[in-house]
Amino acid sequence: MEGRLMSIDEVAALLRVPKGTLYQWRSKRKGPKARKVGRHLRYDPADVQAWFRDEKAA
């Protein structure tokens, strides 16, 4: 693993969406990839950036 993982709060702030939106996207298998670390969701910044690039191109 390279670098620091992002919390759901950080990703929500970055994308300017509510945390609830990220939870909904996850349940629908949309949005950036998230992984469980214990009870918490964590995001790899590279995955968030890749998802954003792909969404922008679509």
PyMOL Python script that loads the backbone (N, CA, C, O; Angstrom):
from pymol import cmd

cmd.read_pdbstr("""\
ATOM      1  N   MET A   1       0.864  -1.180   0.000  1.00  0.00           N
ATOM      2  CA  MET A   1       0.000   0.000   0.000  1.00  0.00           C
ATOM      3  C   MET A   1       0.901   1.230   0.000  1.00  0.00           C
ATOM      4  O   MET A   1       1.875   1.324   0.747  1.00  0.00           O
ATOM      5  N   GLU A   2       0.545   2.139  -0.843  1.00  0.00           N
ATOM      6  CA  GLU A   2       1.344   3.347  -0.975  1.00  0.00           C
ATOM      7  C   GLU A   2       0.549   4.553  -0.503  1.00  0.00           C
ATOM      8  O   GLU A   2      -0.580   4.765  -0.948  1.00  0.00           O
ATOM      9  N   GLY A   3       1.116   5.330   0.378  1.00  0.00           N
ATOM     10  CA  GLY A   3       0.460   6.565   0.801  1.00  0.00           C
ATOM     11  C   GLY A   3      -0.654   6.348   1.805  1.00  0.00           C
ATOM     12  O   GLY A   3      -0.843   5.257   2.344  1.00  0.00           O
ATOM     13  N   ARG A   4      -1.368   7.408   2.031  1.00  0.00           N
ATOM     14  CA  ARG A   4      -2.410   7.471   3.045  1.00  0.00           C
ATOM     15  C   ARG A   4      -3.782   7.222   2.432  1.00  0.00           C
ATOM     16  O   ARG A   4      -4.067   7.704   1.336  1.00  0.00           O
ATOM     17  N   LEU A   5      -4.623   6.485   3.119  1.00  0.00           N
ATOM     18  CA  LEU A   5      -5.991   6.250   2.671  1.00  0.00           C
ATOM     19  C   LEU A   5      -6.875   7.391   3.142  1.00  0.00           C
ATOM     20  O   LEU A   5      -6.577   8.046   4.140  1.00  0.00           O
ATOM     21  N   MET A   6      -7.961   7.627   2.423  1.00  0.00           N
ATOM     22  CA  MET A   6      -8.887   8.708   2.754  1.00  0.00           C
ATOM     23  C   MET A   6     -10.112   8.147   3.460  1.00  0.00           C
ATOM     24  O   MET A   6     -10.563   7.041   3.165  1.00  0.00           O
ATOM     25  N   SER A   7     -10.640   8.921   4.391  1.00  0.00           N
ATOM     26  CA  SER A   7     -11.875   8.549   5.079  1.00  0.00           C
ATOM     27  C   SER A   7     -13.068   8.970   4.220  1.00  0.00           C
ATOM     28  O   SER A   7     -12.921   9.711   3.248  1.00  0.00           O
ATOM     29  N   ILE A   8     -14.237   8.490   4.594  1.00  0.00           N
ATOM     30  CA  ILE A   8     -15.450   8.868   3.866  1.00  0.00           C
ATOM     31  C   ILE A   8     -15.713  10.371   4.002  1.00  0.00           C
ATOM     32  O   ILE A   8     -16.215  11.000   3.070  1.00  0.00           O
ATOM     33  N   ASP A   9     -15.379  10.944   5.153  1.00  0.00           N
ATOM     34  CA  ASP A   9     -15.538  12.391   5.335  1.00  0.00           C
ATOM     35  C   ASP A   9     -14.662  13.166   4.351  1.00  0.00           C
ATOM     36  O   ASP A   9     -15.100  14.155   3.763  1.00  0.00           O
ATOM     37  N   GLU A  10     -13.433  12.712   4.180  1.00  0.00           N
ATOM     38  CA  GLU A  10     -12.512  13.389   3.266  1.00  0.00           C
ATOM     39  C   GLU A  10     -12.967  13.285   1.816  1.00  0.00           C
ATOM     40  O   GLU A  10     -12.881  14.256   1.065  1.00  0.00           O
ATOM     41  N   VAL A  11     -13.449  12.113   1.424  1.00  0.00           N
ATOM     42  CA  VAL A  11     -13.912  11.929   0.040  1.00  0.00           C
ATOM     43  C   VAL A  11     -15.180  12.749  -0.196  1.00  0.00           C
ATOM     44  O   VAL A  11     -15.329  13.365  -1.252  1.00  0.00           O
ATOM     45  N   ALA A  12     -16.075  12.762   0.756  1.00  0.00           N
ATOM     46  CA  ALA A  12     -17.302  13.566   0.630  1.00  0.00           C
ATOM     47  C   ALA A  12     -16.952  15.048   0.472  1.00  0.00           C
ATOM     48  O   ALA A  12     -17.545  15.742  -0.354  1.00  0.00           O
ATOM     49  N   ALA A  13     -16.005  15.522   1.251  1.00  0.00           N
ATOM     50  CA  ALA A  13     -15.590  16.922   1.153  1.00  0.00           C
ATOM     51  C   ALA A  13     -14.927  17.201  -0.193  1.00  0.00           C
ATOM     52  O   ALA A  13     -15.186  18.228  -0.819  1.00  0.00           O
ATOM     53  N   LEU A  14     -14.078  16.290  -0.628  1.00  0.00           N
ATOM     54  CA  LEU A  14     -13.385  16.457  -1.907  1.00  0.00           C
ATOM     55  C   LEU A  14     -14.371  16.528  -3.070  1.00  0.00           C
ATOM     56  O   LEU A  14     -14.247  17.384  -3.946  1.00  0.00           O
ATOM     57  N   LEU A  15     -15.355  15.618  -3.072  1.00  0.00           N
ATOM     58  CA  LEU A  15     -16.323  15.556  -4.167  1.00  0.00           C
ATOM     59  C   LEU A  15     -17.506  16.504  -3.960  1.00  0.00           C
ATOM     60  O   LEU A  15     -18.333  16.696  -4.851  1.00  0.00           O
ATOM     61  N   ARG A  16     -17.564  17.092  -2.756  1.00  0.00           N
ATOM     62  CA  ARG A  16     -18.665  17.996  -2.390  1.00  0.00           C
ATOM     63  C   ARG A  16     -20.028  17.328  -2.522  1.00  0.00           C
ATOM     64  O   ARG A  16     -20.967  17.869  -3.105  1.00  0.00           O
ATOM     65  N   VAL A  17     -20.092  16.118  -1.950  1.00  0.00           N
ATOM     66  CA  VAL A  17     -21.354  15.379  -1.875  1.00  0.00           C
ATOM     67  C   VAL A  17     -21.547  14.954  -0.424  1.00  0.00           C
ATOM     68  O   VAL A  17     -20.572  14.824   0.317  1.00  0.00           O
ATOM     69  N   PRO A  18     -22.791  14.737  -0.010  1.00  0.00           N
ATOM     70  CA  PRO A  18     -23.023  14.244   1.359  1.00  0.00           C
ATOM     71  C   PRO A  18     -22.476  12.826   1.531  1.00  0.00           C
ATOM     72  O   PRO A  18     -22.371  12.067   0.568  1.00  0.00           O
ATOM     73  N   LYS A  19     -22.131  12.486   2.769  1.00  0.00           N
ATOM     74  CA  LYS A  19     -21.664  11.125   3.043  1.00  0.00           C
ATOM     75  C   LYS A  19     -22.715  10.103   2.643  1.00  0.00           C
ATOM     76  O   LYS A  19     -22.384   9.019   2.164  1.00  0.00           O
ATOM     77  N   GLY A  20     -23.982  10.448   2.840  1.00  0.00           N
ATOM     78  CA  GLY A  20     -25.061   9.535   2.470  1.00  0.00           C
ATOM     79  C   GLY A  20     -25.031   9.161   0.996  1.00  0.00           C
ATOM     80  O   GLY A  20     -25.374   8.037   0.629  1.00  0.00           O
ATOM     81  N   THR A  21     -24.624  10.093   0.158  1.00  0.00           N
ATOM     82  CA  THR A  21     -24.507   9.810  -1.277  1.00  0.00           C
ATOM     83  C   THR A  21     -23.438   8.757  -1.512  1.00  0.00           C
ATOM     84  O   THR A  21     -23.628   7.844  -2.315  1.00  0.00           O
ATOM     85  N   LEU A  22     -22.319   8.879  -0.820  1.00  0.00           N
ATOM     86  CA  LEU A  22     -21.258   7.875  -0.979  1.00  0.00           C
ATOM     87  C   LEU A  22     -21.742   6.503  -0.515  1.00  0.00           C
ATOM     88  O   LEU A  22     -21.432   5.497  -1.153  1.00  0.00           O
ATOM     89  N   TYR A  23     -22.492   6.446   0.578  1.00  0.00           N
ATOM     90  CA  TYR A  23     -23.034   5.165   1.044  1.00  0.00           C
ATOM     91  C   TYR A  23     -24.013   4.588   0.016  1.00  0.00           C
ATOM     92  O   TYR A  23     -24.009   3.382  -0.233  1.00  0.00           O
ATOM     93  N   GLN A  24     -24.845   5.436  -0.577  1.00  0.00           N
ATOM     94  CA  GLN A  24     -25.790   4.972  -1.600  1.00  0.00           C
ATOM     95  C   GLN A  24     -25.044   4.451  -2.821  1.00  0.00           C
ATOM     96  O   GLN A  24     -25.362   3.382  -3.344  1.00  0.00           O
ATOM     97  N   TRP A  25     -24.059   5.206  -3.268  1.00  0.00           N
ATOM     98  CA  TRP A  25     -23.271   4.763  -4.429  1.00  0.00           C
ATOM     99  C   TRP A  25     -22.630   3.411  -4.153  1.00  0.00           C
ATOM    100  O   TRP A  25     -22.611   2.534  -5.018  1.00  0.00           O
ATOM    101  N   ARG A  26     -22.106   3.249  -2.943  1.00  0.00           N
ATOM    102  CA  ARG A  26     -21.459   1.979  -2.596  1.00  0.00           C
ATOM    103  C   ARG A  26     -22.456   0.829  -2.652  1.00  0.00           C
ATOM    104  O   ARG A  26     -22.129  -0.247  -3.155  1.00  0.00           O
ATOM    105  N   SER A  27     -23.662   1.040  -2.145  1.00  0.00           N
ATOM    106  CA  SER A  27     -24.663  -0.035  -2.156  1.00  0.00           C
ATOM    107  C   SER A  27     -25.116  -0.363  -3.575  1.00  0.00           C
ATOM    108  O   SER A  27     -25.545  -1.483  -3.852  1.00  0.00           O
ATOM    109  N   LYS A  28     -25.019   0.617  -4.475  1.00  0.00           N
ATOM    110  CA  LYS A  28     -25.405   0.415  -5.880  1.00  0.00           C
ATOM    111  C   LYS A  28     -24.211   0.080  -6.772  1.00  0.00           C
ATOM    112  O   LYS A  28     -24.344  -0.027  -7.991  1.00  0.00           O
ATOM    113  N   ARG A  29     -23.037  -0.084  -6.144  1.00  0.00           N
ATOM    114  CA  ARG A  29     -21.797  -0.374  -6.854  1.00  0.00           C
ATOM    115  C   ARG A  29     -21.443   0.713  -7.865  1.00  0.00           C
ATOM    116  O   ARG A  29     -20.983   0.434  -8.972  1.00  0.00           O
ATOM    117  N   LYS A  30     -21.670   1.958  -7.452  1.00  0.00           N
ATOM    118  CA  LYS A  30     -21.288   3.128  -8.232  1.00  0.00           C
ATOM    119  C   LYS A  30     -20.260   3.892  -7.401  1.00  0.00           C
ATOM    120  O   LYS A  30     -19.966   3.508  -6.269  1.00  0.00           O
ATOM    121  N   GLY A  31     -19.731   4.937  -7.942  1.00  0.00           N
ATOM    122  CA  GLY A  31     -18.806   5.764  -7.169  1.00  0.00           C
ATOM    123  C   GLY A  31     -17.434   5.146  -7.057  1.00  0.00           C
ATOM    124  O   GLY A  31     -17.186   4.058  -7.577  1.00  0.00           O
ATOM    125  N   PRO A  32     -16.539   5.846  -6.375  1.00  0.00           N
ATOM    126  CA  PRO A  32     -15.176   5.339  -6.227  1.00  0.00           C
ATOM    127  C   PRO A  32     -15.134   4.086  -5.348  1.00  0.00           C
ATOM    128  O   PRO A  32     -15.969   3.904  -4.462  1.00  0.00           O
ATOM    129  N   LYS A  33     -14.152   3.233  -5.612  1.00  0.00           N
ATOM    130  CA  LYS A  33     -13.984   2.005  -4.830  1.00  0.00           C
ATOM    131  C   LYS A  33     -13.665   2.348  -3.383  1.00  0.00           C
ATOM    132  O   LYS A  33     -12.869   3.243  -3.100  1.00  0.00           O
ATOM    133  N   ALA A  34     -14.297   1.622  -2.481  1.00  0.00           N
ATOM    134  CA  ALA A  34     -14.021   1.775  -1.051  1.00  0.00           C
ATOM    135  C   ALA A  34     -13.748   0.395  -0.479  1.00  0.00           C
ATOM    136  O   ALA A  34     -14.248  -0.613  -0.979  1.00  0.00           O
ATOM    137  N   ARG A  35     -12.961   0.369   0.559  1.00  0.00           N
ATOM    138  CA  ARG A  35     -12.653  -0.891   1.229  1.00  0.00           C
ATOM    139  C   ARG A  35     -12.903  -0.732   2.719  1.00  0.00           C
ATOM    140  O   ARG A  35     -12.714   0.341   3.292  1.00  0.00           O
ATOM    141  N   LYS A  36     -13.329  -1.817   3.323  1.00  0.00           N
ATOM    142  CA  LYS A  36     -13.544  -1.817   4.773  1.00  0.00           C
ATOM    143  C   LYS A  36     -12.211  -2.072   5.467  1.00  0.00           C
ATOM    144  O   LYS A  36     -11.474  -2.993   5.116  1.00  0.00           O
ATOM    145  N   VAL A  37     -11.923  -1.244   6.450  1.00  0.00           N
ATOM    146  CA  VAL A  37     -10.783  -1.455   7.346  1.00  0.00           C
ATOM    147  C   VAL A  37     -11.405  -1.474   8.738  1.00  0.00           C
ATOM    148  O   VAL A  37     -11.735  -0.433   9.306  1.00  0.00           O
ATOM    149  N   GLY A  38     -11.553  -2.661   9.262  1.00  0.00           N
ATOM    150  CA  GLY A  38     -12.318  -2.799  10.503  1.00  0.00           C
ATOM    151  C   GLY A  38     -13.764  -2.433  10.212  1.00  0.00           C
ATOM    152  O   GLY A  38     -14.397  -3.032   9.343  1.00  0.00           O
ATOM    153  N   ARG A  39     -14.288  -1.451  10.935  1.00  0.00           N
ATOM    154  CA  ARG A  39     -15.670  -0.995  10.716  1.00  0.00           C
ATOM    155  C   ARG A  39     -15.743   0.206   9.793  1.00  0.00           C
ATOM    156  O   ARG A  39     -16.836   0.699   9.513  1.00  0.00           O
ATOM    157  N   HIS A  40     -14.618   0.683   9.319  1.00  0.00           N
ATOM    158  CA  HIS A  40     -14.569   1.952   8.608  1.00  0.00           C
ATOM    159  C   HIS A  40     -14.308   1.767   7.117  1.00  0.00           C
ATOM    160  O   HIS A  40     -13.595   0.853   6.705  1.00  0.00           O
ATOM    161  N   LEU A  41     -14.901   2.656   6.316  1.00  0.00           N
ATOM    162  CA  LEU A  41     -14.611   2.675   4.889  1.00  0.00           C
ATOM    163  C   LEU A  41     -13.384   3.530   4.643  1.00  0.00           C
ATOM    164  O   LEU A  41     -13.229   4.598   5.235  1.00  0.00           O
ATOM    165  N   ARG A  42     -12.520   3.059   3.773  1.00  0.00           N
ATOM    166  CA  ARG A  42     -11.339   3.817   3.390  1.00  0.00           C
ATOM    167  C   ARG A  42     -11.223   3.804   1.873  1.00  0.00           C
ATOM    168  O   ARG A  42     -11.559   2.822   1.211  1.00  0.00           O
ATOM    169  N   TYR A  43     -10.745   4.905   1.349  1.00  0.00           N
ATOM    170  CA  TYR A  43     -10.607   5.092  -0.089  1.00  0.00           C
ATOM    171  C   TYR A  43      -9.149   5.339  -0.430  1.00  0.00           C
ATOM    172  O   TYR A  43      -8.455   6.086   0.259  1.00  0.00           O
ATOM    173  N   ASP A  44      -8.693   4.705  -1.498  1.00  0.00           N
ATOM    174  CA  ASP A  44      -7.362   4.978  -2.030  1.00  0.00           C
ATOM    175  C   ASP A  44      -7.503   6.232  -2.900  1.00  0.00           C
ATOM    176  O   ASP A  44      -8.338   6.255  -3.804  1.00  0.00           O
ATOM    177  N   PRO A  45      -6.711   7.263  -2.647  1.00  0.00           N
ATOM    178  CA  PRO A  45      -6.829   8.493  -3.447  1.00  0.00           C
ATOM    179  C   PRO A  45      -6.708   8.241  -4.953  1.00  0.00           C
ATOM    180  O   PRO A  45      -7.349   8.930  -5.745  1.00  0.00           O
ATOM    181  N   ALA A  46      -5.899   7.270  -5.351  1.00  0.00           N
ATOM    182  CA  ALA A  46      -5.753   6.946  -6.779  1.00  0.00           C
ATOM    183  C   ALA A  46      -7.067   6.412  -7.351  1.00  0.00           C
ATOM    184  O   ALA A  46      -7.415   6.719  -8.491  1.00  0.00           O
ATOM    185  N   ASP A  47      -7.800   5.613  -6.566  1.00  0.00           N
ATOM    186  CA  ASP A  47      -9.098   5.094  -7.016  1.00  0.00           C
ATOM    187  C   ASP A  47     -10.117   6.219  -7.161  1.00  0.00           C
ATOM    188  O   ASP A  47     -10.909   6.227  -8.104  1.00  0.00           O
ATOM    189  N   VAL A  48     -10.097   7.165  -6.232  1.00  0.00           N
ATOM    190  CA  VAL A  48     -11.020   8.308  -6.289  1.00  0.00           C
ATOM    191  C   VAL A  48     -10.726   9.136  -7.543  1.00  0.00           C
ATOM    192  O   VAL A  48     -11.645   9.524  -8.264  1.00  0.00           O
ATOM    193  N   GLN A  49      -9.454   9.401  -7.795  1.00  0.00           N
ATOM    194  CA  GLN A  49      -9.074  10.185  -8.977  1.00  0.00           C
ATOM    195  C   GLN A  49      -9.424   9.454 -10.266  1.00  0.00           C
ATOM    196  O   GLN A  49      -9.916  10.071 -11.210  1.00  0.00           O
ATOM    197  N   ALA A  50      -9.176   8.141 -10.317  1.00  0.00           N
ATOM    198  CA  ALA A  50      -9.501   7.351 -11.510  1.00  0.00           C
ATOM    199  C   ALA A  50     -11.005   7.350 -11.759  1.00  0.00           C
ATOM    200  O   ALA A  50     -11.446   7.498 -12.899  1.00  0.00           O
ATOM    201  N   TRP A  51     -11.793   7.183 -10.698  1.00  0.00           N
ATOM    202  CA  TRP A  51     -13.253   7.197 -10.851  1.00  0.00           C
ATOM    203  C   TRP A  51     -13.703   8.557 -11.381  1.00  0.00           C
ATOM    204  O   TRP A  51     -14.540   8.630 -12.280  1.00  0.00           O
ATOM    205  N   PHE A  52     -13.146   9.629 -10.824  1.00  0.00           N
ATOM    206  CA  PHE A  52     -13.524  10.969 -11.252  1.00  0.00           C
ATOM    207  C   PHE A  52     -13.190  11.189 -12.721  1.00  0.00           C
ATOM    208  O   PHE A  52     -13.996  11.748 -13.466  1.00  0.00           O
ATOM    209  N   ARG A  53     -12.006  10.752 -13.141  1.00  0.00           N
ATOM    210  CA  ARG A  53     -11.615  10.882 -14.561  1.00  0.00           C
ATOM    211  C   ARG A  53     -12.572  10.106 -15.456  1.00  0.00           C
ATOM    212  O   ARG A  53     -12.989  10.605 -16.502  1.00  0.00           O
ATOM    213  N   ASP A  54     -12.923   8.877 -15.048  1.00  0.00           N
ATOM    214  CA  ASP A  54     -13.826   8.041 -15.846  1.00  0.00           C
ATOM    215  C   ASP A  54     -15.221   8.664 -15.937  1.00  0.00           C
ATOM    216  O   ASP A  54     -15.848   8.627 -16.996  1.00  0.00           O
ATOM    217  N   GLU A  55     -15.706   9.232 -14.841  1.00  0.00           N
ATOM    218  CA  GLU A  55     -17.024   9.866 -14.837  1.00  0.00           C
ATOM    219  C   GLU A  55     -17.031  11.110 -15.725  1.00  0.00           C
ATOM    220  O   GLU A  55     -18.016  11.391 -16.408  1.00  0.00           O
ATOM    221  N   LYS A  56     -15.951  11.829 -15.707  1.00  0.00           N
ATOM    222  CA  LYS A  56     -15.836  13.055 -16.513  1.00  0.00           C
ATOM    223  C   LYS A  56     -15.841  12.709 -18.006  1.00  0.00           C
ATOM    224  O   LYS A  56     -16.384  13.456 -18.821  1.00  0.00           O
ATOM    225  N   ALA A  57     -15.231  11.566 -18.357  1.00  0.00           N
ATOM    226  CA  ALA A  57     -15.147  11.164 -19.756  1.00  0.00           C
ATOM    227  C   ALA A  57     -16.469  10.573 -20.257  1.00  0.00           C
ATOM    228  O   ALA A  57     -16.730  10.569 -21.460  1.00  0.00           O
ATOM    229  N   ALA A  58     -17.287  10.084 -19.352  1.00  0.00           N
ATOM    230  CA  ALA A  58     -18.546   9.416 -19.754  1.00  0.00           C
ATOM    231  C   ALA A  58     -19.600  10.378 -20.225  1.00  0.00           C
ATOM    232  O   ALA A  58     -20.699   9.961 -20.590  1.00  0.00           O
TER     233      ALA A  58
END
""", "prot")
cmd.dss("prot")
cmd.show_as("cartoon", "prot")
cmd.util.cbc("prot")
cmd.orient("prot")
